[in-house]
């Protein structure tokens, strides 16, 4: 039987993999995908707590509503993030995060 602890371990593993990707990678697309993986790990945690948090015999759906709004915001974030990465590529012809510092001045 799958318990809450199983969900939390999977979520922690996803979050750690995403964090390692953000810290170690230089490619902006890979960093962006790792950030999305970290967001998905947080959503998995919320849904797991919602599933196992029972009130009056029914699952608590407040966390599931929060996940719905988080996914909606993430969809808008994808559009904005990819537009920024595309603008970076058009300006510098590369998408490494080291070239972002050159855009400041």
URPE-V243472 format. One line per field, one symbol per residue. ss: DSSP state (A for helix, B for strand, O for the rest). burial: I if it has 24 or more other C-alpha atoms within 12 Angstrom, else O. A space follows every 10 residues. Layout:
ss=???
burial=???
//
This chain:
ss=OOOAAAAAAA AAAAAAAAAA AAAAOOBAAA AAAAAAAAAA AAAAAAAAAA AAOBBOOBBO OAAAAAAAAA AAAAAAAAAA AAAAAAAAAA AAOOOBAAAA AAAOO
burial=OOOOOOIOOI IOOIIOIIIO IIOOOOOIII IIIIIIIIII IIIIIIIIII OIOOOOOOOO OOIIOOIOOO OOOIOOOOOO OOOOIOOIOO OOOOIOIOOO OOOOO
//
